[in-house]
Amino acid sequence: MSFNLPSDYDPRVTPLRKNSGSNRYYLYYYLPTGQRMIVTAKTCNKLAAAQAGRDVERRLLAGEFTDDELAKMGPGFEASELTIDQGVERYLMITAANKSNKTRERERCDIPRTFKYFKQHGDMLLRDIETATVNDFLFREKAKFSPTTTRNSRCTLKKVFSALIREGSFRHPNPVATAETIRVTKDQAQRSVWIPYEHFLLLLSAATQSRSPINFQDMLELNWEVALRRDEMLTLEWHQYRPQERVLRIVNKPEFPTRLGKGWSPKWRRERIIPLTDKAVEIIERQQRRISYAYLGKDKDRQLVPVNLIFPMRIKRGEKVTFLQCETFKKAWAGIVKRAKLERYDYNWHDVRRSWNRYAAERGIPISYRAAFLGHRIEVNESNYETPMGFEFLRQRIGGSMAGVAKELTETDPVLIQFPISATAG
């Protein structure tokens, strides 16, 4: 049975002898309600008594008490069961120490959303969630979402219960451990969508007509050349562009303002240098250098901090025009896909990276170069990161622009239109 221990409870156990004439050790400690306990360590050895004391400390921290301890504390100390909201808050608190601000913020949004299904019958307790309830939840998830999303929801539930069990706040079997296992094939786990050149032209035309406050046309055209992640594009600053070397530097920026505080970094904090094609240089050079701003903090505490963004968002209030960092453009992107009449393909911004990878592979660029260019996740190309990327080799293979490569390959190989294959961009 689980007990919610007071936050200031210190179950320190001291092994002592009762008097100088006795060889037997006793363990002295206090219960959560303040009563002192004295129990025999059943040993005359000092080291063994100290070990017995540590074992008792671990048991008390886990909220486990013997019958004698329960009797000593009396009927006023009853088991306290966690509600779902309390359990979620407890998990977020005990796991926050080793997580970044961004991860904590994401979990604070995602985990309550996952547990929302179980709260439909009121303020349920965590112990009311049984294996059958979890299976019903997974069945409904599979009907609405992909197998990968359903598996992720199951993993979220399991890690919350596991953490609470280890910490001692939940003293029941993990209901997810015996729930249905979600099988996900390699093809299902890996999104295999990439954008044919004809569709890219339609998206580019739709971006030209977009009324979004950000320069979607140039962003999309540039990303066909450099394959940046969305966050990398939205935080791209002028100091990252090196015109003499014709490269972009994707680097950690410890002073860059975000709503979670100072500091921005690419995925896995993996920095990289991207060689630029002629087309990419042309697109960057035609951008105007403006004074732009980004928000530091959120809600009432947020403040504007000057930055040097290449693609800021133009905000006009009356006669005043301000250029701000855009944090997301999901709705604007969905509007462009709809205007291009490509909704059934469900294209997203990341598919541009997959397309770059697909066309680069067809052009004969080795996977080690593509991994370095794209900043692949470590587990996919861990052994390839040690291979330096040959900028000149890439420029020779790609030529003036990746758009030209895509057009040429599409004209010479119709299979590229009919049978998209899985990409490896992370």
C-alpha positions in Angstrom: 0.0 0.0 0.0 1.3 3.5 -0.9 1.6 6.4 1.4 2.2 10.1 0.5 5.1 11.0 2.8 5.6 14.5 4.1 8.0 16.4 1.8 10.3 17.1 4.8 10.3 13.6 6.2 13.9 12.3 6.8 13.9 8.6 7.5 17.5 8.6 8.9 18.3 5.5 10.8 21.1 5.5 13.4 22.6 2.1 14.6 23.5 2.3 18.3 24.1 0.0 21.3 21.7 0.5 24.1 24.5 0.5 26.7 28.2 -0.1 26.8 27.8 -3.5 28.3 25.7 -4.8 25.3 27.2 -6.0 22.0 23.9 -6.0 20.2 23.0 -3.0 17.9 19.6 -1.3 17.7 18.2 0.9 15.0 16.8 4.3 16.0 14.6 6.3 13.6 11.5 8.4 13.5 8.2 7.7 11.7 6.4 10.3 9.4 4.0 11.0 12.3 6.9 11.8 14.7 7.0 8.7 16.9 10.4 7.2 17.6 11.1 3.6 16.7 13.8 1.4 18.3 14.2 -2.1 16.7 16.9 -4.6 17.0 19.4 -4.9 14.1 19.9 -8.6 14.9 23.7 -8.3 14.7 26.7 -7.4 16.9 28.7 -6.2 13.9 28.9 -2.5 13.3 29.1 -2.7 9.5 26.2 -5.1 9.3 24.1 -2.9 11.5 24.9 0.1 9.3 23.7 -1.9 6.2 20.5 -2.9 8.1 19.9 0.7 8.7 20.3 1.6 5.1 17.8 -1.1 4.1 15.3 0.3 6.6 15.8 3.8 5.1 15.1 2.6 1.6 12.0 0.9 2.7 10.7 4.0 4.5 11.4 6.2 1.5 9.4 3.8 -0.6 6.4 4.3 1.8 6.5 0.7 3.0 5.8 0.1 6.7 5.7 -2.9 9.0 2.7 -3.8 11.1 4.4 -2.6 14.2 5.1 0.8 12.5 1.5 1.1 11.3 0.3 0.3 14.8 2.7 2.9 16.3 1.4 5.6 13.9 -2.2 4.8 14.6 -5.4 4.9 12.5 -4.9 8.6 11.6 -2.2 7.7 9.1 -4.1 6.2 6.2 -3.1 5.3 2.7 -3.4 8.2 0.3 -4.2 7.3 -3.3 -3.2 9.7 -6.1 -5.7 11.1 -8.5 -4.7 11.2 -12.2 -3.9 14.9 -12.0 -1.8 14.3 -8.9 0.0 11.4 -10.5 0.9 13.4 -13.6 2.1 16.3 -11.5 4.1 13.9 -9.3 5.8 12.4 -12.3 6.7 15.8 -13.8 8.2 16.8 -10.5 10.3 13.7 -9.8 11.7 13.5 -13.3 12.4 17.2 -14.0 15.9 17.3 -12.7 17.7 15.8 -15.7 15.5 17.3 -18.4 15.9 20.4 -20.5 13.3 23.3 -20.3 12.1 22.4 -23.7 11.5 18.7 -22.8 9.7 19.6 -19.5 7.5 22.1 -21.4 6.6 19.4 -24.0 5.8 16.8 -21.4 3.7 19.2 -19.5 1.5 19.5 -22.6 1.7 16.0 -23.9 1.2 13.8 -20.8 -2.0 15.4 -19.5 -3.4 15.1 -23.1 -2.6 11.3 -23.1 -4.3 10.8 -19.7 -7.4 12.8 -20.7 -9.3 9.7 -21.9 -9.2 8.2 -18.4 -10.7 11.3 -16.8 -14.0 11.1 -18.8 -15.8 9.5 -15.8 -14.7 12.2 -13.3 -11.7 12.6 -11.0 -10.5 9.0 -11.2 -7.7 7.6 -9.1 -4.6 6.1 -10.7 -5.4 2.7 -9.2 -8.7 2.7 -11.1 -6.8 2.5 -14.4 -6.6 -1.3 -15.1 -5.2 -3.3 -18.0 -8.6 -3.6 -19.6 -9.0 0.2 -19.5 -5.6 0.7 -21.1 -6.5 -1.8 -23.8 -9.8 0.1 -24.5 -7.8 3.4 -24.8 -5.3 1.8 -27.2 -8.1 0.4 -29.3 -9.6 3.9 -29.7 -6.2 5.4 -30.4 -5.6 2.9 -33.2 -8.9 3.9 -34.8 -7.9 7.6 -34.9 -4.1 7.6 -35.3 -1.2 5.7 -36.9 0.4 2.7 -35.2 3.5 4.8 -34.3 1.4 7.4 -32.6 -0.5 4.8 -30.7 2.7 3.1 -29.6 4.1 6.4 -28.4 0.9 6.9 -26.3 1.4 3.5 -24.7 5.0 4.3 -24.0 4.0 7.5 -22.3 1.5 5.8 -20.0 4.0 3.1 -19.2 6.9 5.5 -18.3 4.6 7.5 -16.0 3.5 4.5 -14.0 7.0 3.0 -13.9 8.5 6.3 -12.5 5.8 6.5 -9.8 6.3 2.9 -8.9 10.1 3.3 -8.5 9.5 6.5 -6.5 7.0 4.7 -4.2 4.0 6.9 -5.0 2.1 4.1 -6.7 2.2 0.7 -5.0 0.1 -1.3 -7.5 1.2 -3.4 -10.6 1.8 -1.3 -13.7 -1.4 -1.7 -15.7 0.4 -1.0 -19.0 2.9 -3.8 -18.6 0.3 -6.4 -19.4 -1.6 -4.3 -21.9 -1.7 -5.0 -25.6 1.7 -4.5 -27.3 1.6 -2.2 -30.4 3.6 -3.8 -33.2 5.1 -1.2 -35.6 6.8 -2.3 -38.8 9.9 -0.5 -40.1 7.8 1.0 -42.9 5.2 2.3 -40.5 7.8 3.7 -38.1 9.5 5.6 -40.9 7.6 8.2 -42.9 8.2 7.5 -46.6 6.8 10.6 -48.1 8.9 12.8 -50.4 7.9 15.6 -52.8 8.2 15.1 -56.5 9.5 18.1 -58.5 6.1 18.9 -60.0 4.5 19.1 -56.6 7.3 21.3 -55.4 6.5 23.8 -58.2 2.8 23.7 -57.1 3.8 24.4 -53.5 6.1 27.2 -54.6 3.4 28.8 -56.6 0.9 28.5 -53.7 3.6 30.1 -51.4 3.9 33.0 -53.7 0.2 33.7 -53.3 0.2 33.2 -49.5 -0.8 36.2 -47.3 1.4 34.9 -44.4 3.5 37.5 -42.7 6.6 35.4 -43.3 8.4 35.0 -46.6 7.2 31.5 -47.4 8.3 31.5 -51.0 11.9 32.2 -50.4 12.0 29.9 -47.3 10.6 27.0 -49.2 12.9 27.6 -52.2 15.9 27.9 -49.9 15.0 24.8 -48.0 14.9 22.8 -51.2 18.7 23.6 -51.4 19.7 23.4 -47.7 17.1 21.0 -46.1 16.9 22.6 -42.7 14.5 21.6 -39.9 11.7 24.0 -39.3 13.2 25.4 -36.1 16.6 25.8 -37.8 15.0 27.9 -40.5 13.0 30.1 -38.2 16.0 30.9 -36.0 18.5 31.3 -38.8 20.6 34.5 -38.3 22.9 36.5 -40.5 26.0 35.6 -38.6 25.4 31.9 -39.6 25.8 32.8 -43.2 29.4 33.0 -44.5 29.3 34.5 -48.0 33.1 34.2 -48.6 33.0 30.5 -47.8 29.5 30.0 -49.3 28.3 28.0 -46.3 25.6 28.1 -43.6 26.6 27.2 -40.0 24.0 25.5 -37.9 25.4 26.0 -34.4 24.5 26.1 -30.8 23.4 29.6 -29.7 23.5 30.0 -25.9 22.4 33.6 -26.0 19.5 33.3 -28.4 16.2 34.3 -26.7 13.3 31.7 -26.5 10.1 31.5 -24.6 11.8 29.0 -22.3 14.8 31.2 -21.5 18.1 31.9 -23.2 19.7 29.3 -25.4 18.9 27.5 -28.6 20.5 24.4 -30.1 19.9 22.1 -33.1 18.7 18.6 -32.6 21.0 16.6 -30.3 23.1 19.8 -30.1 24.8 18.5 -33.2 26.4 21.4 -35.1 27.1 21.2 -38.8 28.3 23.3 -41.8 26.2 23.3 -45.0 27.8 24.1 -48.4 25.6 26.4 -50.4 24.6 26.1 -54.1 24.5 29.1 -56.4 20.7 29.2 -56.0 20.9 29.2 -52.2 23.4 32.1 -52.2 21.1 34.0 -54.6 18.1 33.5 -52.3 19.9 34.6 -49.1 21.5 37.6 -50.8 18.2 39.0 -51.9 16.8 39.1 -48.3 16.9 42.5 -46.6 18.9 43.0 -43.4 16.4 44.3 -40.9 16.3 44.9 -37.2 14.3 42.0 -35.8 13.2 40.7 -32.4 12.4 37.5 -30.6 10.5 37.0 -27.3 12.5 36.0 -24.2 10.2 34.3 -21.7 6.4 33.9 -21.9 3.1 35.3 -20.7 3.5 38.4 -18.6 7.3 38.0 -18.1 8.1 38.0 -21.8 10.2 40.8 -23.3 11.5 41.6 -26.8 15.2 41.0 -27.4 16.9 42.1 -30.7 18.2 39.4 -33.0 19.4 39.2 -36.6 17.0 36.9 -38.3 17.2 36.2 -42.0 13.5 35.3 -42.2 11.5 37.3 -39.6 7.8 37.7 -39.5 6.4 41.1 -40.6 3.8 42.4 -38.1 2.0 45.7 -38.9 0.0 47.4 -36.2 -1.4 50.7 -37.5 1.5 52.5 -39.1 4.2 50.6 -37.1 5.9 47.6 -38.6 7.8 45.2 -36.5 9.8 42.2 -37.6 9.5 39.3 -35.1 10.6 35.7 -34.9 8.0 33.2 -36.1 7.8 30.3 -33.7 5.6 28.0 -35.8 3.8 28.1 -39.2 1.8 24.9 -39.1 -1.5 26.6 -40.1 0.2 28.7 -42.8 1.8 25.6 -44.3 -1.5 23.7 -44.2 -3.0 26.6 -46.2 -0.3 26.4 -48.8 -0.7 22.7 -49.2 -4.5 23.2 -49.6 -4.0 26.1 -52.1 -1.7 23.8 -54.1 -4.5 21.1 -54.0 -2.2 18.5 -52.5 -4.0 17.8 -49.2 -4.3 14.1 -50.0 -0.5 13.8 -49.9 -0.3 15.2 -46.4 3.0 17.0 -47.1 4.8 18.6 -44.1 7.8 20.9 -43.9 10.1 18.0 -43.0 9.3 16.2 -46.2 11.5 18.8 -48.0 14.4 17.3 -46.1 13.4 13.8 -47.1 13.1 15.0 -50.7 16.6 16.4 -50.6 17.9 13.1 -49.2 16.1 11.2 -51.9 17.4 13.2 -54.8 20.9 13.4 -53.4 21.0 9.6 -53.1 19.9 9.3 -56.8 22.7 11.7 -57.6 25.2 9.3 -56.1 26.1 11.2 -53.0 27.2 8.7 -50.3 25.2 8.3 -47.1 28.0 9.6 -45.0 27.9 13.0 -46.8 24.1 13.1 -46.7 24.2 12.3 -42.9 26.6 15.1 -42.2 24.6 17.6 -44.4 21.3 16.8 -42.8 22.4 16.3 -39.2 20.9 12.8 -39.0 20.0 11.3 -35.7 22.9 9.5 -34.1 21.4 5.9 -34.0 20.9 5.9 -37.8 24.4 7.0 -39.0 26.5 6.9 -35.8 29.5 5.4 -37.6 29.2 7.9 -40.5 29.6 11.1 -38.6 33.4 10.7 -38.4 33.6 11.0 -42.2 34.3 14.6 -43.2 31.8 16.0 -45.8 33.5 17.0 -49.1 32.0 20.4 -50.0 33.5 20.4 -53.4 32.2 16.9 -54.1 28.7 17.9 -53.1 28.8 21.1 -55.3 30.0 19.1 -58.3 27.3 16.5 -57.9 24.5 19.0 -57.2 25.6 21.8 -59.5 23.8 25.1 -59.4 20.7 24.0 -57.5 19.0 20.9 -56.0 15.8 22.0 -57.8 17.7 21.5 -61.1 18.8 18.1 -59.9 15.2 17.1 -59.0 13.9 18.4 -62.4 16.6 16.5 -64.3 16.0 13.3 -62.4 12.3 13.5 -62.8 12.6 14.0 -66.6 14.9 11.0 -67.0 13.4 8.6 -64.4 9.6 8.5 -64.3 9.8 5.9 -61.5 10.6 8.8 -59.2 7.1 10.1 -59.6 5.3 6.7 -59.3 7.1 4.9 -56.5 8.4 7.1 -53.6 10.8 5.2 -51.3 11.7 5.6 -47.6 14.0 8.5 -46.8 16.5 8.5 -43.9 16.4 12.2 -42.9 16.1 12.6 -39.1 
